[in-house]
């Protein structure tokens, strides 16, 4: 459960996309007898009492599945502009006393509350850093490291987050402040559901018959 110390630490779950490549709404995929968006929000609520969910595509349909949860919902009417618009809308809606925010994607289905709590602890130890997940299993000739959400930004970056535009999410900000990034190995962060193949892999790992 959350504690009062986490009241000024927010989590934003981004769930506004149209899931073009998947061919169905990833927000409503069933996982552990819940919709995926419910599952993700429940994990977040074990870390913070300040949980926000950004909706967009078929927002009313998703809202109907999460209306019972003690979260704050933001409707991003510009969701088709890209992830940056959802980050901007979510951060703009934060309460004024929020000191930091963790941004999570709705389809990071392997993330658990334990993962999020550990991620938060790294930020608590280095509150001026931007904390990102790092994949140590880099494959490919390029050898480029892979980093991404969950990402934690302190309030110092909120104004710039609300100005983000485009399809790259917060990547431009991460590049601008690359010397201030703290990379945390978190393998669970790099399993998502963008394609039918990835969805089938999730079902296999969970022992679910599609």
Number of C-alpha atoms within 10 A of each C-alpha: 9 13 10 9 9 16 16 17 22 26 28 28 27 24 30 30 23 17 16 11 10 15 11 14 17 24 25 15 16 16 17 9 9 13 17 23 26 23 20 27 23 18 18 28 20 17 24 22 21 22 25 25 26 26 26 21 20 12 18 12 12 20 16 9 16 18 13 9 12 14 19 15 19 22 19 22 15 15 21 16 14 16 23 23 25 32 25 22 23 27 27 16 14 21 11 9 11 17 18 25 26 24 23 25 22 25 23 19 19 15 24 17 18 13 17 21 16 14 22 23 11 18 23 13 9 12 16 17 20 24 28 25 22 22 18 13 11 12 11 8 6 7 8 9 12 14 21 21 18 28 25 27 22 18 18 11 16 18 12 13 22 18 14 21 18 13 13 12 18 22 15 14 15 18 11 9 12 13 10 13 17 19 19 20 15 21 15 16 25 21 15 19 21 16 16 13 11 14 18 15 16 19 15 12 10 11 9 13 7 9
